[in-house]
Amino acid sequence: MVSPKKQTQVRLEPDVLAAGKDAAAARGLDFNRYVERLIIEDTTGARAAGMAAAQRLISEHGDFLDNLEEQLDAPYAQPQPGAAA
């Protein structure tokens, strides 16, 4: 059976390729699938929609998230008794 997918070749700088492979691995994807997803997200508007949603979340709830982060970090801001310096 012949695959309906087409093969192409892309030339990347070594550091760009390494970063892409690391990003793919972090998402549990092989590099080809990672690149395919990036293209689909970019060309369908899914990426832009996700970024817009993230910006709305930050705009609407940024102060709450900042305060929550401060509260969660507070126990670690001061050395704990018996902790190594």
N, C-alpha and C positions, 0 to 999 in steps of 0.2 A: 504494500500500500504506500502510495506517495503522499508525503506530508504536504498539506496546503500552504504551509509556511514557506516564505522565501528567505534565502540567506543573503546577508550583506556583510560588508567589511567596514569597520570604522577604525580610524587611526587616532589614538589618544596619547597625550603625554603620559609618561610612566606614573607620575604622581596622581594624575586624574584617574587613570585606570585603577590604581591601588585604592584610591578613595572610593571609587564606584564598587569595587569588589568588596571592600569592607562594609559599605552601606548595604549592599545586597545581603551579605552574610548576617548582618545585624537584624535584618528583616526576615531571615530564614528563606531567602530566595537565591536562585542561581543568578549569575550576572545577566544572562540573556533575558530572563523573566523580569529582572529589575529594570533593565533598559526599556523593555516592552511596556511595562507599567508607567514609567516616566513619560514615554511618548503618548500613551493613551490618556494619562491624566492631563498632560499639557494640551493636547489637541481637542479634547472633549470639554474642556473648561472645568473639569473636576478639581484640578489643583487650585485654580483661581477661586472656586467656590469654597474649598476647604480653607484657604488662606483668609478669605473674607469672613468666614464664620469664626475663625480663630481671632481675627482682629476685633470683631464684634464682642466676643467673649471678654477679651482684654479691656476693651473700651467700657463695657457695661459693668464688669466685675473686677477690674484691675486692683482697685483699692482693697477689696475684700481678699483677693489672692495675695496681695502684698502683706496685709495684716496676718493672714493665716501662715504665710511663710515665716514671718517674724516670730510668731508664737511657737511654731514647730522648731525653729532654730534656737529659741531662747534657752532651753535646758543645756545646750552645748556651747553657749557663748562664754560661760564662766567655767573655769576648771572645777571639776568635781573633787570633793574630798577624797584623798587617797589615789587620785589619778596621777600618772606620771607626767612630768612637765615637759 
